[in-house]
Amino acid sequence: MTRTEQQRAQALAGIQFKVLAQVFPVLRHDALKPLSNAKLTIVLLEKSIAKGTILDPAAPPFVNDLDGMLDESVETIRLLNTWFQDEGRRADAHEILLECRKLAFSHLLLSGKKVQLQTLPHAASVSQSAARYVLMAWLIHAIQSLPERGILDIRQTTAAQIEAVILPAPAEHNGREPRPDTSQPLPMEEVELVAQCYGWQVRRNDQGWTISLPTEDLANPTPSGNHS
């Protein structure tokens, strides 16, 4: 690896760490929620045993629910590892966009901004690891670039291209004042670097952004269901 390639790899790792730092609170919450529910179930079970309200000691209530919660937590933590390590998984580009919008929940909630995602009729199967970082980096940047209470409308224009348009804030006001965004800025240059490293292309235009998928992924189209 040349010195230039090393510097590029280091820059990419730094940007990915910045992206992960911004979405990790949501990832952590998803992983801990089943464990918190399981802990509450154990407390209720202990109280039932202490009060003698369990009629059949061999099959106390909540046990099946407890097993399900623990299984869910194990699965969530296992999937969390895919953010740290590329396991070669592939996923629908639309599903990854939905995941990224969910992970941007805190950005949207505090700012009063909105991301609306249209169904992608020709969504391609893409590398999950690469697409997560490209699309999440871009989405964080896009949300930070939106005007107050602005709307980001995302739709697919061709099998190879996704367009995102900035829409003005709605006329009606819910009365809640948006809080200032204190998240670490993610400039367009860093979004472009992540995209280029993975064969994507993200371009800014007058209306918003144009995202071009890697050409090798266009041979793997996957049907997309209806999402909102």
Secondary structure by P-SEA (a helix, b strand, c coil): ccaaaaaaaaaaaaaaaaaaaaaaaaaaaaaaaaaaaaaaaaaaaaaaaaaccccccccccaaaaaaaaaaaaaaaaaaaaccccccbbbbbaaaaaaaaaaaaaaaaaaacbbbbbccccccccccaaaaaaaaaaaaaaaaaaccccbbbbbbbccccbbbbbbbccccccccccccccccccccaaaaaaaaaaacbbbbbccccbbbbcccccccbbbbbcccc
